Amino acid sequence: MQVELRDVNKRYGAFVAVNKLNLTIKEGAFHFLLGPSGCGKTTILRILAGLEEVTSGKIFFNKSDFTLMPAARRGIGMVFQNYALWPHMTVLQNIEYGLKVRKLTTMEIKKRLTEVLHFTQLTPFAGRYPGQLSGGQQQRVALARALAIRPTILLLDEPLSNLDAQLRLEMRDNITRIQEETKITTLYVTHDQKEALAMGSHISVMHGGKEIQSGSPKDLYLNPNSTFLAAFIGETNLLPGRVSEITAHEALVTSELGSIRGSNIRGRFKVGDPVTLSIRPESIKLDLGRSDVSPDNPCEIALKRITYLGELEQMEFTYGAKAEFLRINLYNAPDHQLQIGQKTRCFIKPSKVVILPPPQELGPNT
Amino acid sequence: MAHQKSVNHAFWAHWWSKFIGYSVVAITLAILYFFLLLPIGVVLKKALVNQQGELSFAYFELLFANNLQTGAIYNSIGIGVFTTVLATFLSLPLAIINRKFAYRGKQLLSALLLVPMIMPPFVGAIGIQRFFARFGTINMALLDCALISEPIDWLSGSFMFWAVVVLEALHLYPILYLNISAALNNVDPSLEEIGVTLGISRLGRFFRIVWPLARPGFFAGAIIVFIWALTDLGTPLLVGFHDTLPVRIFNLVTDANENPVGFALVFIVILMTVSFFLLSKLLLGSTKKFQMMARGHVSSPTVPSTWHHWWFIYPLMLGVSLLALIPHLSVVITSISDQWFMTALPENYTLRYYGAVFQQELASVGIKNSFFLASLSTLFDLVLGLLIAYIIARKIVPFTGLLDALVMIPLALPGIVLAFGYVVTYSNTWLDPLHNPVPLLIIAYGIRRLPFMVRSATAGLQQTSISLEEAATTFGAGSFKVLRTVTMPLVMANLIAGALLCFSYAMLDVSDSLILAMKDQFYPLTKAIYVLYLEQGSGEFIASALGVIGMIILSCCIVGSSLILGKKMGELFRS
């Protein structure tokens, strides 16, 4: 099922939850909606489920207008953040509910129950009440209940947020596997960027009721189009500066760190424009006397603090007259003799420097 | 083509579901209008507009010129005030003890405290008369002990006033106890602990920290107790203290259309109810002023009790409950007494009056009628209460606050006012209670207990996550299917609790029964008791037996509910 939202607006009084959103989810896609809390992502999910009405705009399922279709007739499967398992029904009765409402034959119901219980490894728990299950099992029941009706679209609202870290990793694989096997068009809402990066094939990043960028995880990470996105997905150093020179493929930016050449230009700039540089901590190479590091964009920095994390050392450096820090991550770091307070140099490849418009106030959602 | 069809389909389905939602709201509002607002409006209009259709206060001049009527007004206010004071003295220590101490049997004793709330005070009134008669139990006991030489005339006017006050207070103190307990439990214990760290004494902490925060809750209960006592018809009627507003109104109902003083009296009752409500709100401010900060529940104010606390905990808890049941105990004794003359207790006991209940046409029909009426009115409350609670809890329509306020009116609305309003409004229509009071009785019972049902169901719905219903919707269930398969089972405990309360109160409703049921064949239990009681000969004893049967039915309801709710529901609904 292909899903399309066209100019969708949703207001609660003066509050704008969704702002002129256009979004297309391809048939069979595993699509992620990623954004901080309050960005409108859950509202979109509820609009698609038919639990909220749009203020204006239209929704299309396979090119048919579904904007006014009541929730009960949309044929979607939804997993709620709190699972919404009915506490007065057993696991079996929970899963059976949607099938009975659809008035399927007893044979068919039985077949699907066996299938979905097996699929989610819940067969031994069929007779239990939700209160007698662990968090992970409850999560699986919610998923099984949604899958049993063979939904045209599967909507998942932060399905892993109530689980502990270990279980979350396990369930990530579980859900990805199920999506791959069933090929159901799936929309997954989360605020956890790691979850989205690890699982998603296509991510739409939301902020202030709008989609601000969409693409593959790699694309979003390497080529963010705003400082918000650069900072939201992964860690980054944001450095304000001013364009001092423009060439065919590169721009030279004067900043507190020095004059820095960047080739990843996200926006149209002319000389004198204020910009912000986004440089990932792992893209900055320390001058440790190694020959395989090309000496681009050399900068003078002084070590302030080291945090040792095993496979990774996080370092903070001071530079220029600013009280700000430059963060550098060293993976599998070779032995170095850097002392706190010691001055050194670092290099940055121009292709790893993302030149962005300065952060804008997105303003309150009014 | 297929596309166009699905669009049309969606469009109609959308508006159909809206239509159903708003129809339910419209029907609810219509019922509340015709059977709550309209009767009150008609009474107000008749009181203020004379036969020429002009605004006039002539009826009030008539009323205040008569010493009998003004005396009744003062007496009723007095009953209200003293009942509230006495009920406070009974309930406040109990609430404080239960907040402060943990002790063995606390749950049982706390439940026992609530029993008098559903025991009919007017039945107790029969027993009290026996106890305090010129040659009744008290006088005979005192004579036997040679404490007095002449029987004391207990049943004079001022004694009967106090008898009503005591009976009302013993009946109504649980309402105050529940309100004070809830208010005290809402006070964050850490606020008190801060007082401890600041070196404030125990009494200082109570009067300067706890009580100011709990006070709004206390007054919310106190105003209900005050109004219920002021407007109760059954107790003064059976005690024989007829100089009260409700009894006067009752006596005027039959010729309501000839004697306009009745309207003026009802108007005064409404005026008093409303003004005392406003006064209590005005003087004490709304509860919002002291809205409690988020509670951490870090500590509990309850401490384990030791043996030197027991000497006041147990006597107080047990004492109040037993004291409250004495009037009812006296009814039980009356109902089984055989020869009872010039002795403290009966000389012989018999069960023949219980047999008489089932031979007596009036008595057995009364039981049957009450069962029938109370069952139907409870059903009425269940359906309407659940729908209203659903609309309020899920905010289906705008202005749910207004709807909530509307539904709560009957809690403070005196039964006599509503019954009087029904008689006036629906006389000479197809609902005329003179011909067949059954529809109006069911509605009156139902409307007056609706607040219990709505509050109970709303509480259940607010504890049930809305996503449980939404989930059912996404799986294709329509609104009524969701209500039936998901919502109702989840709030079943609240529905049963509310329904039992509605049923119990309806079974022993006095004012509606006495006023609306005008023919023998329609008499409910309470009117049968009243009429039998007035009969010469063995009437008093049969009335007592009938009262005891009523109390047994009520006790069964309460025990049954605690069994159903305790075992079956308790564990299931904790997810």
Chai-1 contact restraints between the chains, C-beta under 6 A:
chainA,res_idxA,chainB,res_idxB,connection_type,confidence,min_distance_angstrom,max_distance_angstrom,comment,restraint_id
A,A49,B,T474,contact,1.0,0.0,6.0,A-B,restraint_1
A,L51,B,E470,contact,1.0,0.0,6.0,A-B,restraint_2
A,S64,B,H3,contact,1.0,0.0,6.0,A-B,restraint_3
A,S64,B,S6,contact,1.0,0.0,6.0,A-B,restraint_4
A,D65,B,V7,contact,1.0,0.0,6.0,A-B,restraint_5
A,L68,B,A10,contact,1.0,0.0,6.0,A-B,restraint_6
A,L68,B,F11,contact,1.0,0.0,6.0,A-B,restraint_7
A,L68,B,H14,contact,1.0,0.0,6.0,A-B,restraint_8
A,M69,B,A10,contact,1.0,0.0,6.0,A-B,restraint_9
A,P70,B,A13,contact,1.0,0.0,6.0,A-B,restraint_10
A,P70,B,S17,contact,1.0,0.0,6.0,A-B,restraint_11
A,A71,B,T473,contact,1.0,0.0,6.0,A-B,restraint_12
A,A71,B,T474,contact,1.0,0.0,6.0,A-B,restraint_13
A,A72,B,T473,contact,1.0,0.0,6.0,A-B,restraint_14
A,A72,B,G476,contact,1.0,0.0,6.0,A-B,restraint_15
A,A72,B,G478,contact,1.0,0.0,6.0,A-B,restraint_16
A,M78,B,T474,contact,1.0,0.0,6.0,A-B,restraint_17
A,F80,B,S467,contact,1.0,0.0,6.0,A-B,restraint_18
A,N82,B,S467,contact,1.0,0.0,6.0,A-B,restraint_19
A,A84,B,S467,contact,1.0,0.0,6.0,A-B,restraint_20
A,A84,B,L468,contact,1.0,0.0,6.0,A-B,restraint_21
A,A84,B,A471,contact,1.0,0.0,6.0,A-B,restraint_22
A,W86,B,L468,contact,1.0,0.0,6.0,A-B,restraint_23
A,W86,B,V486,contact,1.0,0.0,6.0,A-B,restraint_24
A,P87,B,F573,contact,1.0,0.0,6.0,A-B,restraint_25
A,P87,B,S575,contact,1.0,0.0,6.0,A-B,restraint_26
A,H88,B,P489,contact,1.0,0.0,6.0,A-B,restraint_27
A,Y97,B,F475,contact,1.0,0.0,6.0,A-B,restraint_28
A,G98,B,F475,contact,1.0,0.0,6.0,A-B,restraint_29
A,V101,B,F475,contact,1.0,0.0,6.0,A-B,restraint_30
A,V101,B,G476,contact,1.0,0.0,6.0,A-B,restraint_31
A,V101,B,A477,contact,1.0,0.0,6.0,A-B,restraint_32
A,P130,B,S575,contact,1.0,0.0,6.0,A-B,restraint_33
A,G131,B,R574,contact,1.0,0.0,6.0,A-B,restraint_34
A,G131,B,S575,contact,1.0,0.0,6.0,A-B,restraint_35
